[in-house]
Amino acid sequence: MDIRLASGTGRWILFTTVLGSGMALLDSTVVNVALPHIGEDLGADLAALQWTVNGYMLTLAGLILLGGALGDRYGRRRVFVVGVVWFAAASLLCGLAPNAGVLIAARALQGVGGALLTPGSLALIQASFHPDDRARAVGLWSGFGGVGAAIGPFVGGWLVDGPGWRWVFWLNVPLALLCVPVALWHVPESRDEAAHGRFDVLGAVLGAAALALVTYALIGEAWWAGALGILVGAGFVAVERRRRAGAMMPPSIFASRQFTAVNLVTLCVYAAFSGFFFLAALQLQVVSGYSALGAGTALLPTTGLMLLLSARAGELGERIGPRIPLTVGPLLCAAGMLLMLRVEENASYVRDVLPALLVLGLGMTALVAPLTSTVLASVEVSRAGLASGINNAAARAAGLLAVAALPMLAGMGPEAYRSAGEFGETFRRAMPMCAGLLVAGAVLAWATVRAQATPASCHPGCRVHCGVTSPPLDPGERDRLAGRPEGIHPPGPGDR
């Protein structure tokens, strides 16, 4: 298809895809500020709050590659709409949850919906727009999505302090009621006619099961689950190695040392980011006495800096190469997290909180865009979509494990978030751990990432993105997100 961005149909496509993906991005950031109120209302302990965050990330990380493949096969609009409806229904259930168990299960269902709609939104743009308008459409999609993620903590805080935490989830229902009719009436269907063969369902199930077992082991300190998770993970690797075609995560892609190195850096830095934002929202409310709205607003500078400066950071990375940004960025982030040790009871925002978040935001700005560009440049163009999907899943898995492990490693008890003194003490132990992960990522980047400049293989829109929750999904062509025999990528309307 060759739809122009300035046309009525083009504007409707952009509106629908931004609104759908914005739901998932918003939900990734609004929930953290609501956690103390959720725990108080439902009588939940710290482990239940961890699962409230991780239930969503678990299914999203485990199924996002499969979701992209389903859209290629059965129709991107169809799978996108199913994902939006699924996400809204799960959000309604989250808001109605009478106890923590139902909320956690509903959050896991939300992640399934997110895995269907997130890759589909960008795939629709790629398949629908004229090549001359595609880069601008992707840039607008990424920019508006970044704004949605940036305002998430503010919106979450406003809802929590106003009508209540349940509206953090119910907000998705009217958004979906607006999104679905527009998608059905104005967005053309598209699919990859070359997509065939069996889906890697076994790989997806084994990968998600391994993550779930390891997460359960870390949160519940059930070491038998950790051992079983490692065995299931080994089974996942064996299945992926044995599949000749259509593997969700083909081992051959890791033959690129650069790709492997950058994914290891991704694991380090996104584990630190997820752990930090999970604990910082609690620290500001439990220890420093901020309201939910105050805590959400306080965290805005990090994503604000990314929205303002990410494009320039991407251009700088192309000129000087990825090695320096991928080394300096994590070190700046580590310094910002260590500055958060000054945030205690009655902390001053201007003196204590803001400097830490500005340093952190500068580090994230220096890091995220070059990291994404390097991932895409480290493999053949035909595998860019697969590479980006794997990197995105790695970032979400790292966040999942960090939120599970950090409270245990810092010695947080099940009721720690109810006590300012106890939580503050464990927060002071957790921040150096997050900083240590970032330093490890910086050392790894300096030792393994090639110093030459990164080719500009990433769309300009990839650089305008909120990288708090994960790197942006690549706007690669229809080979994106696996689900077909390797090496089969015939030309089509979605290709450049």
Disulfide bonds with the S-S distance in Angstrom:
none
